[in-house]
Amino acid sequence: MSEVFASIVWGHTWACESDHQEMHVHMHVDNTAAVACNNRHAARNPHAQMLLQILSLQEVCHNFYVTADHIPGVENVMADAGSYHPAEIAETLAGLGAVLREGSLAESSQKAYSRSWRQWVSWCTFMRYTPWLPRGATAESTAQLGGFAVFLWKFGMNRRQVGNSYGTICSKLCAVRWHHRYELRYDPGVNEQHVLLLRGIRRFTSPVAKQQRLTPSLLRRIYSLLDTVQTHHQLLRGGLVIVYFFILLRSDYLFIGKKYLPFALRLGDIQFCDENGRPARPRCAKIVGILLRGSKNSQFGKKEFRLQHISEDTVLCPVRAAHWIRQRRKKEPVQINLR
C-alpha cells in the first residue's frame, strides 16, 4: 500500500526523460510480505494484485521501476506485526494457537473423541481414579489405562453391553491421549504392556464378516423372492435397483432406527426426462435423475444431480425402478426401515 501511495504522489518527480534509461526507485518497507510481493510482482490476494497493477501502470507512465528492501534495525525484526505491542502479539498468537489446536480434528472426530472422553471420565469416577494421567508412565497409570481397554473389550460401555472391537478401543484410547495433549500439553502415551494387551485384544476379537458384492445375478435372485403384489416389496424392488445403478451409500436412502437423515432420498428428488434432458412423464421417460442433498458422495458436501439412461432389461432398469417407487410412494420419503 505504501509503495503505491508513494508512486501516485511522487511518481511524476521520478520520471526519467531518457527513453533508454529508467529511474531506479529503491524503497525501504517495514513489512517483509510487502517487500516480497513488490520484488516478485506476484500475489494471490486480489487486493494485492490490484495494487501491483496500479504500481506497474505508474512505472510505465513515468519511466521508472521500484524495488523494495526491509528496513534494517533491531526494532523492525517483527516488521510484519507492524507497531503492535509484544503483549498484544503474544495474546493474538495464543488465540490463534487455540483455534488451530481446536481445529486439529475434523468435526466428526471431535464428536467421537468427546463421547470417548466422557466414557473415560465415567469409568474413572466409577473406579475412583483421577481421569488425568501423570506425565511419566507409572505402574498405577499403566494399570488404569489398560483396565479401561479391557473393560471396553468386555462390556463396551453401551446399552447392549457388547464389547468393543479392536479398532474402536484404539480410537477411544487415542481420544484419552488427545485430551491430555490438548488440556495439559503432554501425552501420557502407551508402553510395551499396553502394546501386548492390545495385541491380545486383537487376537481374541471376532473378525468382521465380509459382505458379498451386490451383483446383477444377486439382484435377480432377490427379485424372484419378492411378492410384487405387496406394496412394501414393490418399493424394495425399485429401491434396490436405484441403489445399484446410482451407487448410493446406506445413509443416502435408508431410514435406520428412529434417526431421520435430512439428506436421504425423497420422492421429489427423482426426476424423469426425455432423450434431450427435458422433463417428461414417467411412462415416456428415457432418463431418470436423482438429487443427492449434501451427501458424502460429493467431496464438497453439496447437492449433486446424477442421471441414468433407460435399460432394455425389464428388471435391471433405473428408469423403471424409479417409476415403481413413484407409483407406490407419492408423499412419503423414499426410505426403508431396517428394524
N, C-alpha and C positions, 0 to 999 in steps of 0.2 A: 504494500500500500504506500509506504513512504517513498519508494523509488518512483512509482507512477506519479505521485503528487509532485515530487521534485522535477520530473521531466516535463510536466504540464506547466509548472510555474516558471522554471528557468531554462526550459528546453531551447527557446529561441536565442538565449545568450550563449548556448553551447554550439550553435550552428557553425559548421565549417564551410568556408566559401569554396574550397577546392573540391572538385568532383572526384579526384583521385586519392583523396585522403579523408579519413573520418576522425572526428574528435573522440578521444577515449575519455569517458567519464567513469571514474572509479569511486564507488560508494562504500561507506562503512555502515553496516547494519548490525543491530543488536539481536537479531533473530536468525538463528542458523538455518531454519527451514526456509525463510525468505531468501537467504543467500544462495542456498542450493537451487531453489526454484528459479531465481534470476539467472544464475550462471548456466543452468541446463536448458532454460527456456521451455520447460515442460512441467505440467502439473495435472493432477487428476481432478482436483476440485474445480467445479465450473466457475466459481467466482475468481479463483486464482488464474484460470485460463483467460477470463475476460481482462484481467489486469495486465497479463502478459501481452495480449493483443493490443491494448492501448499503448503500452510501453514500446512495442515494436513499431506501431504507427508513428509515434513521436520520433523514434530513431530514424525512420525513413524520411520523414518530413524535414528534419533539421540536420541530417547527415552526421550523426554521432552514434556511438554504441556504448552500452553500460555494462560494467562488471561490478561485482559486489564482493565484499570480504567482511568477515566477522570482526567486530571491534575488539582489539586485544585489551586485556586488563583483568585483574582479579575479580572485580565486581560484575563482570559480564560472563562468567563461566556458566551461569544459569540464564543465558540470554533468552531462551525460549519461554521462560517463565515471566519475562517482562520485568515489571517493577514490583511484583508481589513480594510480600514479606515471607521469609523462610517458614515461619509458623503456619501461614496460610497455605503455602505449598505443601507442607507436611500433612496438614489436615485434608487437603484435596486428594493427595496421593493415597492417604489412608482410606478415604471414602471410596475412591476408585478401586483400590485393592479389595475392599469388602464386596463391592459389586462383582468383581471378577471372580472372587472365590465363591460367591453365591451362584454365579453362572457357570461354574466348572462342571456342573451336572446338568443333563437335559431335564426338562420339566417332568417327564415320566419317571426318570431315575430319582429325582428329588422326592416324588411321592412314595416310591418304593422304599427309598432309604429312610424316610421319615417313619413309615409304617414299621420297618425293621427295627429302627431305634426305639420306638415305643414298646415293641415286644421285648427288646433287651432291657429297658428300664423296668418293665413289669416283671420280668423274670428275676432281675437283680433285687427288686423290692421283695418278691416272694421268698427268695433265698437269703435275704438280709445281707446283700452285698451292696457296695457302692458301684454305681454304673460307670464311674471314671477309673480306668485302669492306670497304674503308675507308668512312668516313662520307661523304666527298665523292667524287663520281664522277670517276675518273681514266681516262686512256686505257687503262691496263692492266686496271682493273676492268670497264670497258665492254667490252673485247675478251673478257675472261674470261666474263662473263655472256652475251654474245652468242654466243661459241663454244659454250657449253653448250646454248643454244637451237638452234643449227644442228646440233649433234651429236644432239640428241633428234629433230629433224626427219628426219635422215638415217638414224639407226640405232635410236633409240628406247630403248636400254638394256633390251632384253627378250630372251628366249630365241629368239624368231623373227627377231630383228634387223630388225624392221619399224619404220619411223619413226613417231613420234607425230603425232597430229593437232594442229591449231592450238589447240584448247581444252585438250588435255592439256598442251601446252607452257606455255601461260599459267598453268595450275594449278600446275605444278612451279616456275615462276619465282616465283609468289606464295608457295609454300612456303619458298623460299630467303629471300625478303624477310621472311616472318613469323618465321622462326627468328632472323634478325638483330634484329628488333624485340623478340622475347622474351628473347634472351640478352644482347644488347648495348645495348638500349634506343634503337636508331636504325634507320632504314630506308635501305638503300643506294639504293633507288629505281631507276628506269629513265630514260634520257634519250631524245632525239629519234632517235638512231641505233638504239636498241632498238625504238622505235615503227616506224621504217621497216623494220627487219628482220622484225618480227612481221607487218607488213602484207604483206611479200613471202612469208613462210611461208604466210599465209592464202590468198594468190592461187594458190600452187603446190600447195596441199593438195587432194587429190581430194575433191569434195563427198560428203557422206553420202548413200547411196542410200535414198530414201524407200520405206518398205514400204506396201503396199496394205492397206486395211482388211479385216478379216475380216467377210464378209457372208454371208447365208444362201445366196445363189447359189454363192459360193465353197465353202461347206461341202458343198453338194450335189454340186459338181463333184469335190471330194476324195473324197466318199463313193462316187461312181461309179467311181473309180480304185482303190479298196481291194478286196482279196480277203478277203471276210468269212469264208472258211474258215480263214485263218491267225489264230492267237491274237493275235499282235502287232498285226495290222491291226484286229482287233475291239477291242482295248484302245485303239488310236489313235483309232478312230471314236468311242468313248464319251468319251475324254479331250477331244477337240476340242469336242464338244457341251457338255460340262461347263464348259470354259474359256469358251466363247462366252456361255453363259447367266449364269454367276456372275462374269464379268468378272475373271478371275484374272490375276495377274502371272506372269511366267515363272518366278520363283523359288518360286511357290506350288505348282507341280505338276511341274516338270521336274527330272530328275536330269542335271546338266550336268557332263561330265568325271568326275572322281573325288570331287567335293565333295558331301557329303550335307548337305542343309539340314534341320535338325530340325523346322522348321515346315511342311515340304512336306505336301501332302495324302496321307493314308493311308486304307487301306480302312476302318478303324474310325471315321474321321471322317465317313463317309457314313451317313446315317440316313434310313429310309423311314417315312412317316407317312400316316395316312388323312386324310379331309377335316377331321376335328376336331383334327388335330395329334397324335394318339396313335400310338405305334409300330405298324407294320403290316408284313406280308410284302411283299417287293419286287413280286411279281406283283399284289398288291391295293392297292399304294400309290398315292396321289393327289398326294403332296407328297414332295419329296426335299430334304434339308438337308445342308450340309457345315459342318464346324467348321474355321475358319481359326485356326491356332495362332500368335498373336502376329505376324502378317504385317504388311506395310506397308499393307494395305487398311484397317487400323484406325489412326487417328491417335494412339491411346494405346498401341499396341503390345500390345494384349491379345487374348484369344481372342474370336472373333466367329462367331456361328452365322447362316447365311443359308439362306433357303428359296426353292424354286421349285416352281410347280404343274405338273401334267401338261399336256402339249400334245396336240392332236389330230393333229399332224403325226407320221407314223411315223418320220421321220428326225431332225428337229429337236425332240426332246423330252428335257428334262433327266432325267425320271424313268426313261425307257427307257435313256438313256445311262448313268446310274448303275447300272442293272440289268446292262447289258452289262459294265461294269467289275467289278461284284461277281461275276459268273459266271466271269470269266477270272482274276482275281487275288484270291484269298481270304486269302493270307498275306503277300503282298509289298506294299511301298509302292506307291501309285498314282503311279508316276513313269515317265517315258520318257527313255531315254538318247539324247542327241543326237549322240553321237560316231559 
